[in-house]
């Protein structure tokens, strides 16, 4: 693809605008979406077409006989009157543009902007709707060169396939762009009344395919030919009399417009931009093969430019609510918002003040905003039981700002995706995860007790172990992120990113691991896909950075050298997993060494920071590879887990599968990460009560991620990021730590973290009160292990999350749609209403009516408070104020449920109630 890209590095810019403006972006729907015209001679006025064996497409172009006002609509044959996807009558659903791109990058944070727009084609015709009955018909009769090559034949589950073809073009108007703030060249129309034909300034052929992937999935693909310069075509054909060429003053005006654009491009080039090839009235090539006159077509520019922006626009209802989009931290419903899908650092504050302002001031956009996330996904489920996801890895934006439509804007030459059918949110999630993948069943050791995150070396671990035994804390593992040793930098104490044990920090490492294992406690460590130079580390045995550099398996810069990526106080090299040798090296030289020492789990950190101007072994576009990288990182780790398990069990009938079971957990992800990653955690929340980046955001991340396939997830108990600025301080309070323990006791994993500044934070080991509370909720976590085992298995089989927004089981309850972080379900059987505000000792709980397996049963809507035994039975959905002092969060079970009764019995046996 001929493209124009400018990358601006902001890593070392230390005095910035604390209120950065939103990224400027192409808005094709400014002033109204383009028109849609059906060709009456070739497109039936009202006809239903089959797609595969289970779906129908209604094509309606009857609007008075003029071909305008038509639409397309898809439904499942079981519910022909319930559309799962429809276009907006009379408005284009396919459009495209050529635009420049600028990316601003700063330490894992990225902003993608649209610069000058060279061309917009946002008006559309539908020339033909063709039924393709078999593969032979597809290859021989499509009528579009390159169609077969651009279509994934393997994805077609059954025929027929539907092919919609036509043209996109511009409308001959000049308009002011709201987002770019200057006039854009749109189109000029040359028109001969005698011929009754119009030829726009630029136009292009498109084809849209619909095909059945599975019984509940419709695949779609939109592809384009290169845009064509109509002025050159008109000149070339003028002698035939087909088109009238206007007088010289009219054409000279066109030429002046082109000269003006040339002048602007020259100025842009002087500023460092690489300009796209311009429309040229003198260049022409390519035979016309679609009956438009049989002459020549002039392609857009000497560089054979392709579209690099594609938009797919379709109908939405005004009261439709949108959930999903990966692990989002600020919102559950995204109606009215523009949702960018880009893997990156989430930021510090994300809109919470004053910290976001302060972080943006000292480091460019370091505060992030409501949309920044480690693990987005181009997928949603709506309150109207509609669902769609995109395939591929191109940067995209879901624009939901207009009440009557969805517009997906893709940075690329085409768009591919899937429309899902289902009758409930859980069914749609099952259908989605059936294709993208689901997590494996976790070994029971990781979900049996607390995962104790701490640092400090061998003696510190042994001392803390003794302390926890004195408080009778059930322990699954010690997670020791500083196993590689630490160094002092201007930032503070930081890890050595050289993945081998530091034997000064952890003297007697193997003996410590063995002693823990003898008491059925695993040892877990830390690694990431980056390597730091270690010339200054006195006790290193290996220099993994130099080894990787010599093997040529690091991501490269434009000069062919290892790309040194800034990370706080030091720069690192990043492993290039598009090179097949890289994964093998990492597994053999890092992961294998860890498990040989007895380690049975690790945090696989980072994965979100691939530079967008990197040079990769595969040669692929680094902007698309940026979203793909965390999936590659997860895949390498998962491959090793499966290889290790296989080697332990092969030929050994007496081997214990639990002893052979490894676990890793990640924060960065994309659409397909649930297939590879075993477990997620939510990254670096602040040690605060705030909405966008504190304890509340941890709940929202769990629930939005759960809808998007991230079924097994958790957060650091107490949060991670403390701040110690002169006038702005965020330290973890004891109350926050205790409330976060109560919350985490009802997630997949119960894991502590000392945070980035341990001395500033209250810790589980700080005093008798914190230790007692930690012990109490580690036991609460243990009390519902039996149900957690069931839910983990369900996640592996169906993709359903452990922690669930009430929308999943009560989609018809309007009040449920207003909920964000206030409460959630564990499976279907436990209702959690956590205390998430400082100084609060009660909460407002909402009890929805019906739901579950028997929505008509009044008992199915009743909830029993586990501490008092009081039962709440709503008639139309009701609220109640619930006392929730420290140690007694508002937890409810279904009164007649065997699962709820077993949970209560276990709490009694542990002397908790």
N, C-alpha and C positions, 0 to 999 in steps of 0.2 A: 504494500500500500504506500503510495506516495503521500507523505505526511509532513507536517511542519511542527517541530517540537522545540521548545525552549525549556531547559531545566535550570532553575535558580536555586543555588545552595544558600541556605540561611543558617547553617550549623553554628557559626561563630558570631552571629549578630546578637549583641547583648543589650541593645537599647532599642526597643521596638514599640510600635503602636499597641497599647494594651487592649484596644478594641478593634481587632482586625475585621475587615469587611468580609461578608460571605463570598465564596468563590463565584465569580461571574460564569454564567453558563448559558449555552444556547437554549433559547425558548422558542420552539417552532410554533407554539400555540399563541404567541402574542397577537392580539387583535383578532383572534379567532383562528381555528384550525382551517387548513385549506379545503377546497371543495372536492367532492367526490362525484364522478360522472360514470354511469354505466352505459356501455355502447348497446343501444337497443337492438341493433341488427344481429348481434352475436350472443348477448346475455339475456336469458329468459327473464320475463318480468316477475315471475314468482315460481320458484322451483326448489324442491328439496333434494339434496344430493346425499348419498351415503359416503361416510368415511370409515373404512374398515367395516367391521360387522356390528359395531356397538354405538356409532355416533352418526348424527345427521347434521348437515349444514343447510340452513335456509338462506337462499339468495333472493332478495326482494329488491327489484329495481323499478317497481311500478309506482310512479309518482306523477301521473298526468301524462306519461308518455315521453317526457323530455330527458329521461335518464338520470335526473338528479333526485336526491332524497332517498336513494336506496341504501341498503345495509346488508350485512352478513350476520348470521347468528348460528351458534353451535349448541347442540343439546345432546344428551345421552338418550338412547332409544327407550330406556325405562322411564324417562320423564321428559317427553318431547316438549312440554309446555314450560319447562324450567331451563332457560338458557344458562350455560356456564361461561359463555364468552359471546359478546356482541359488539359490532361497530356502532358508531354514532351515526344515525341517519343523515345522509347528505354531506358527511365530512370525511376527509381523507383519513385512512387508518395506517397508511404507509407513507413515510416521507424521509428525506435524506438531505445531507448538507456536506459541504467541504469547509473546514474551519481549521484555524491554527490552534495549537495546544500549548499552554504553559503549565509547568509543574513547579511548585515551590516545595522544597524539601528541607526538613530540619530535624535530625535525630529521630528518625522513625515516624515523623508526622509529615503528611503530604496534603497539598491542596492542588487540585487539578482545575485549571481555568480554561475557558474558551477565549481565544484572542479574536483577531479579525475573522469575520465570516466571509468567505469568497463566493459561496453559492448556497442557496436554499431552494429545494424543490419540494413544495409542500401541497401541491394540488395533484390529484390522482384520477386516473381513469381505470375502469375495469373493462378490458377488451374481451376477455374470454374466461369461462369457468370450465375446465376440462377434467373429465373423469379418466383416470389411468387405472386399467383393470389388472395389469400384471407387469412384471419386470420388463418383459420384451416390449410392451407398449410404451413403457417409460423411456427405455433407451432409444427406441426408433421413432417415437411420435411426439416427443415433448415440444419440438420446434424451437428450443432454446439452446444454443451452443453452450457447452460447459455445465448444463444443468445437472447431468448425471455425476460429473466430477464434484460438484459442490453439494451434493445431497448424500446423506449417509444412508445408503440402501439397507444396511444391516439393522437400522432402527425401525424399519417398517415391519410390523407384526403381521398384518394382513391387508389385503386390497379390498376395495379400491382406494387409491390415493387421489386427492383433489388438488388440482393445479389452477391457481388464480393468476392471471397475467394481465399486464396493462402498462401504463406509463405514469411517471411522475414528472412534474414540470413546475415552473414558477408562473406568477400571475400578472406580471407586467406593471407592478406597483413599486414605488419607493416608500420605505417606511423607516421610522426611527426605532432602533433597538433599545429597549429599556435596560437590558443588562449590559450592553457594550457602550451605550451612550453616544452612538454616532450613526449616520445614515448608512444603510447597506444597499449595495447594488442588488436588485432583485431580478427583474426580467424586462425584456422588450418584446412585444409581439408584432410580427409582420403578418399582415392579413390581406388576403385578396377576396373581396366580396363575391366575385364571380365563381371562385372555386369553393367558397364556404368552408375554408380550412384555416386553422390557426397553427402557427408554429412558434412556440415560446423561445425566449432567449436561450434557455437550456432545458433539456429533458433527458430522460433515461428510461430504459425498459426495466421492469421488475418482475419477479415471479414469487409467489407465495404458495408454499406447499402445506397442506394439512394431511397428516397420516396417523393411523392408530399405532401407538407403541405397545400398549397393553389394554386390557379390558376397561381400564379406568383412566387412560391417558391418551391425549391427542398431542402429537408433536407438531411443531410448526417451524418453518424456515422462511426467511425473507432474504432474497439475493437481488443484486442489481447489476446491470451493465454499467459501463463507464458513462458519465454524463456527456452529452453532445452539445456543441455550440451551434445554435440555430442560425445565427447570422451567416456563418460560413456556408451552411447548407443552402440557405436562400440564395446566396451569390452563385453557388455552384449550379443551382437548378434554375436560375432566372431565365436562362436562354430557352428552357423548355416551355416557358409560359405557365408553369404550374404555380409559381409564386410571383407575386408582384414585388419588385424592389422599389422602395420609396425613394423620393428625390434625395439628392446628395446632402441637403441640409439635415434631413432626418437621420441618415446613416452617419453623417459626421458627428451628430449629437451622440450616437451610440459609441462612436470611436472616442470622442472626448471623455465619455464615462469610463471607457477602458483605460485611456491614458491617465485619468485621475487615479484609478485603482493601481496602475503601474507606479505612479509617483508615490503613493502611500506605501506600496510594497518596498520600494527602494529605500524609503526612510526606515521601514521596519528592519530591513536587512542590515542597515547601518547600525542598528541597535543590537544586533546579534541574532536576529531571527533567520531561520532558513525558510525562504518563501516557497509556497506551492507553485507549481506550474500554472500559468494563467490560460484562460480561454484564448485561443488563437484563431482568428478568422482565416488564416492562410493554411492551417494544417488540416488534412482530411485523410481518412482511411476507413477501412472496414466496410464490407458489403452490407446493405440493408436487407435483412432476411425476413422481415415481418410485414411486407406489403405496404410500406409507407411511401412508396414512390420509386423504389428501385434505383436510386442514385447513390450518392456517397454521403457519409456522415462525418462530421468534423468532431473529433474527440476533444475533451476539455483539457487542452494544454499539451505542450511538448513532452511532458513527463508522463503522459497517459494517466492523469490523476484519477483516482477512484474516490467515491464518497468515503468520508471517514467519520461521519455521524449518521446514525440510523435511528429513526423513531417509529415506534409501534404504539398506536393510539386506539383506545377502545372504551366502551361504555362502563360507567360506574353509577350506582344509585347514590343519591344525596345523603342518605342515612347509613350507607355501607361503611363498616369499620374494618380497618386493615391491621392484621397482626403478623408478626414474624420478622422478616428481614435479618435473621441471624440474632446474635447476642447483642441486643440494644439495651442501654442502661437508663435512659431518661423517659421513654414513652412506651406504652403498650399499643395504643391506637395511633396510626400514622396518617389517617385521613387529614388532608389540609397541609401536608408537609412534602418536602422534596427529600428523598432518602438516597444519599450516595452509597454505593456499594464498593468500598475500598478498604482493604486490610491496612491497619495502621495502629500506631500508639493511640490509646484512648485519651491521653492528656491528663493533666493534673488540675482538677476542678470542674472541667467540662461545663462551665457556665455558672457554677456555684461561686459566690463572691464572699470575701475579696480575693480568694486565692487564684481564680482564673485570671483576673486582671494582673496580679503580681507575676504570675508565671509567664504570661504573654509579654510583659514588660522586659523581663530578664532573658527570655529565650523565645525565639520566634514561634508563635502559635502553640507554645508548649502547654497552654491551658486546655486545648481542645475545645469541643463544643458538644451539643446534645447528640450529634450524629457520629462522632468518632468512636470507633470500636475495633478491637482486635479480631473479631470473628463475625463479619457480616455474611449475609447469604441473599442472593437474588431470588427470594421466595416469599410468598405471603399466603395467608388464609384470611378470608373475609367473613363477616357476620352473615352474609348471604350464601355461604357455603360455596364460594368461588375460590379457586386457588390456581396459581401459576408460578413457574420458576423458569429462569433462564439457564441455558447451557453455556459452556465456554467460560472464559476468564476475563473478558474485556471489562474495563471500567464502565459502569452504567449508573444511571440515576432513575429512580422511580418517582415521577412527578405526580403527586396526588393533590395538588393545590387547587385544581378545579373540581367542583363538586360533582360534575356529571361525567368525569372521565379519568382514565389512567393513561399517562404517557410514559413509556419506557424509552429513555434516551441512551443509546449504546455508542461508545467510542470504538467504532470498527466499521467494516465494510458490509456486514450482514448481521442478522440476529436469528438465534435459534432458541427454542424453548419448548415447554410442555404445559398444556392446560390440563388440570386435574379434575376428575369428577368424584364426588363423594357426598354423602348425606349428613355428615357430622364433622366437627373439627377433628376428632380422633381418627375417623376414617380417612380424611384428607391427609393427615400426618402419616398414617400408615402407608397410603399410596405414594406419597412423596419419598419416604425413607426406603420403601421397597426398591426404588431405583437408585438413589444416591448412596445408600448403604446405612448400616446400623452398627452400633458398638457391640463388642463381644461381651459375653457374660464375665463380669469381674470375678477374680478369685475371692473367696470368702474372707481371707485374712485382711484385705484392705477395708472391708466394711464391717469389721467385728468390734472395733474400738477406736480410740483416739490415735490420730497420726500426729505425733509430737514434733513440731517444727522448732528447732533451736540451733544454736551455734556455740562455739567456744572451745571445742577440742574434747579430747577423750575424758579428762577428769570432770569437765562440766557435764558431759552426758551421763557419766556414772553417778554423779551427785544428784542430778535431776531424776534419774531413774529410781534411786533410793527414795527420794522425796515422794514420787508418784506412787510407789509401792506402799508407802506409809498411809497414803490417802485412798488406797484401794482403787486406783484408776485403771479401767480396762484399756490396754494399749495394743494397738495393731502394729505400729512402726515408729521408729525415730527417723525423721526426715532432717538430714544434715547438709544444708546447702553449702556450708563453708568447708567441705571435705577437701577442696582443692587449695585451701589456704587463702590468706587475705593480704592485701597491701594497702598502705595509706596513701591517699591522694588528696587533692584540695577539696574533693567532694566529701571525703570521709573514708571509712573502711570499706574496701571493695574486693570482690573475689578475683582471684587469678583465673583467667579464662584459658586454662591449659589443663585439660581434663584428665588429671591423674591425682592420686591422693597425696596430700602434703603430710609427710611423716613427722614433721615438727609440730604441726597443729594437731594431728591425730596419731600420736605415738601409740604403737600397739594396735593399729587399725584393724588388722585381721582378727586379733584376739577379741576386740570389742564387738565386732560383727558376729563372731562365733558365740560369745556369751549372750548377746541379745537373742540370737536364733535359738539357743538352748531353752529359752523361756517363751518361745513362739512369738517373738517380736522381731519384725523385719527391719532391715536398714535400707533407707532410701537416700538418694543423693540428688545432684543437680547437674545439668549440662545444657548447652544451647548450640546452635549451628554456626557459631563464630569462634575464632581463635585469636588470641592476643599475643603479640611478640613478648617473649619472656626472658630476654637477655639479662634483665635486672633481678631475676629470681634466683637466689643463690642455691637453693636446694632442689631445683628441678632436675629430674632425670631425663626428660625428653622435652624438646621444643616442638610441639605439635604444629605451630604456625609455620615454622621453617620446613618441616616435613611436608606439609600440605602445599606449600609454595613450590618446593622442588618437584612434587608430583604433578603440578599444574592443575590442581583441583579446586582452586579458589575462584570466585567471581572476579572478573577483570574490569578494569576501566578502559576508556577509549584508547589508551596507549598500550594496551595489552599487559599492563602490570596488575598485580593484585589490588583490587578496589579496597582502599582503607576507609572503612565506614566509621564516622565519629560516634563514640558512645561515652557520654559524660566526660570523664577525665582522660580517656585513652581511645585510640583507634584500633579497630579489629578487622581481620579478614573474614569473609563470609564464604562458607562452603557452597560450591556450585553443584547442587543435586540434579541438574539436568545432565551432568556427566555421570554415566553409570559407574565409573570407577570410584566416585566420591562416596557413594553409599556403602560400598564394600569396604573402603578404607575406614570409614567412621565406625562401622559395626565391628570390625576386627580390632581397631586400635583404641577405641573408647568404650563402647558398650560391652564388648567381650571382657575387657580388663576389669570393668566394674563388677560384672556378675561372677567372674572368677574369684574375686575377693569376698563373695557372699552377698553382694548387694542385690536386692530383689525389686527395686523400684526407683524411679527418678522423675524429677520435673524436667520436661523437655521445653525449656523456656524459649521465648522470642519466636522468630519466624515471620514477623510483620514488617521487616525493615529493608527488603531488597531494593536497592536504588533503581530508579526508573530509567537511568541512562547506563546501566550496567551492560557488559558484554558477556553473554552466556555461551556455554559450550554448545547448546542446542541451536543457537542462532535465533531463537524466538524473540518476539517483541517483549522487552523487559517490563512494559506497563502491564501487559496481560500476564506475564510470568510473575509479576509482583503478587497478584491474587492467588496464583497457583502455588507459590513457594511454600506456604504453610501446609498444604496438602502433601507436597513432596517430603517435607520434614517429618510429618506424621507417618507417612508410608515407610520411611527408612526405619524409624523406631519400631513400628509394628512388625515389619519383616523380621527384625532381629528377635522380637518377642516370640513369634511363631517358630522361627528356626531353633531358638533355644529350647522351647517346649518340646519340639519334635525330637531334638537330639537327646533330651533327658528321658523321654518315654520310649524311644525306639528300642525294641528288643529287651525292654525291662518291664516285665509284667508286674513286678512288685513296687514300681515307682509310684510315689504319691503325687498326683497331679497338682495339688496345692503347693508342694515344694518346688515344682517346676514352673509355677505360674509367676510371671513378671507383670508389673504394672508401670505405665508411665502416664503422666498427665500434662496437658498443654493449655496455653491460653490463646494462641493465634489459630485461626481457622478460616475455612471458606465452605462453600456449599457441600463439597464431598468429604470434608474432614471427619464427620461421624463414622464413616466407613473405616478409617484408619486409626484415629485416635481412640484410646481405650477410655479416656476420662478427661474432662476439662476442669479448669478452674478459671475464675473470672478476671484474673489479672490484678492490677494494683489499685484497688479502691483506697480512698483517703481514710484516715482515722477520724471520721467525722459522722455527724448525724444528717448531713445534708442530702439533698434529693438526687443530684446529678452524678455525684462521685463519692458517696458515703454509704452507710449501711442500707439506705433505701434503694440505692442503685443496684446493690447486690441482689436484692429481691427481684427487681425488674429484669436484670440480666438472666437470672435463673429461669424466669417465666417466658420471656421472649425467646431466649435460646432454646428452651424446651419445645416450644411450638415449631422451631426451625430445624429440629433434628438433633440438637445438642442435648441428648436425653440424660446424660450422667454428668453432673456439674456441681460445683461448690465454690465457696470463696474462702479467703484467708480469714480466720477468726480474729476479729478486731480491726480488720483492714491492714493496709501495708504502708501507705505513704504518709509520713509525718513531715511537717515543715517547721523550720526553726529560723525564719527570717526575723530581723530586728523588731519589726512592728506587727508581723503576722505569724502566729504560731498555731500549729495544729498538732497537738499531742494526744495520744490515746488515753482517754480517761478510764478509770476503773469501771464506771457505770456502762460506758460504751462496750468495753470488753465483755462484761457479763451479759449484756443484752445480745451481743453478737454470738456468744456461746449458746444462748437459748435458741437463736435463729438457726445456727449451724447444726444443732442436734437433730434437725428435721430435714437435712439435705443428704446427698449421697455420701459425702465424706465429712468427717469431723476432724479438721486439721488446723493447727495453730501456725502462726507466723510471728516472729518477733518484730517484723517490720524493717524499714530501711534505717531507722534510728532507734535501736532497742532501748537505749538509756533514757529516751524521752517518753517511752510508752509504758503503760501498765501491762504486765505480763501475767500469764496464768500462774507463774511461780512467785509473784510479787509478795504475797502475804497469805495468811491463813484463809481469809475470806475468798480470795481469787482461787486458791487451790481447792477449797471445799466446793465452790461453785463449779469449777472445772470437773471435779470428780462426779458431782451430781449429774451434770448434763452429758458427760461421757456415758454414764449409766442409762440415762434416758435414751440416748442414741442406741445403746446396746439393747434396750428393751423392745424396740421394734425391728431388730435385725431380721427376724423371721419374715416380716412383711417386706423389708428392703430386698431380701434375697429374691422374693417373688417379683418385685418391681424391676430389679436388674435383669431378670430373665425376660420379663415382658418388654423391656427396652430393646433387648437383643432380638426378640422375635417380631416386634411390631413398631419399634422406634418411638414408643410413647415415653415421655419424660417421667422422672420420679416426682419432681416438683411441678405442679400444674396450675396455670391460671384457671379460675373458675369457668371461664368461657369454654374450656374443653368439654365440660360435662353439663353446663347450664347455658347453652348458647341462646336460648330463647328468653332469658331473663335480662331485661334491659338494664337493670341496675348493675349487673355483673360487668357490663361493658365499660362502666365508669371506673372500675377498680384498676389500680396499678400495683403498688407495693403493699397495700393495706392487709391483704390476706392471701393465702394460697392453699391448695390441696396437696397432700402427699398421697399419690395414687388417687383413689376415689374415697378412701376410708378415713382419712385424718384431715381435719381442718385446722390450719395454723393461722393465728392472728397475732403476729409478733409485736412487741413494743419497740418502736423505732424512733421515739422522740425522747430527748433528754428530760429527766425529771418526771416522766409520766409513770403512773402506777395503775392505769386502766386503759382499755382500748374499746373501740366501737366495732363490734362484730356484725357482719351481715349474713343472714341465713337464707339462702335461696330456696324457692319452692320446687319440689320435684327433683329431677335429675337422676343420674346413675342408671342402673339397669331397669328400674321400675319407676318411671316418672309419675305414674298415676297413684302410687302408694304414698300415703301421708307419712308413714314411718321412714320412708327413704329420704324425706326432707328434714327429719328430726336430727338434732345433734346434742350429744351429751358431754358436758364439761368434765374433764378427767379429774380435776382436783376436788370439785364439790359434788359431782354426781348429778347436778341439775340438768334437766333436759329442756331444749328449746325447740318448739314445733311451730314453724311459721305457717301462716295461712296464705298470704300473698307475697311472701318474701318479707323479712322483717329485720330490724336492727336491734341490738341490745348493747348496753354498756356493761363491760366485763371487768371485774377487778383483776389486776395482773401485777402484783408486787414482784420484786426480784425473786427469782427461783420458781415462780408460778406463772409462766406465760399462758395465754389463752389458747388452750389446745382442746379440740373436740373430736369425738368419735361418733360413729353411727351406733345408736343404742342396741340394736338387735344384731349387730355384725359380729361374727366369730373372730374376725381380725381385731376389731376394737376390744372385744372382751379379752383376747389373748394379750394384747398390749397392756391392758389394765392389770391383768394377773401378773405379768412380768414386772410391772412397776411396783406392785405390792411385794413381790418376792425380793426386790432390791431395796425395800424399805423407803420408797420414794413417795408413796401415797398412804 
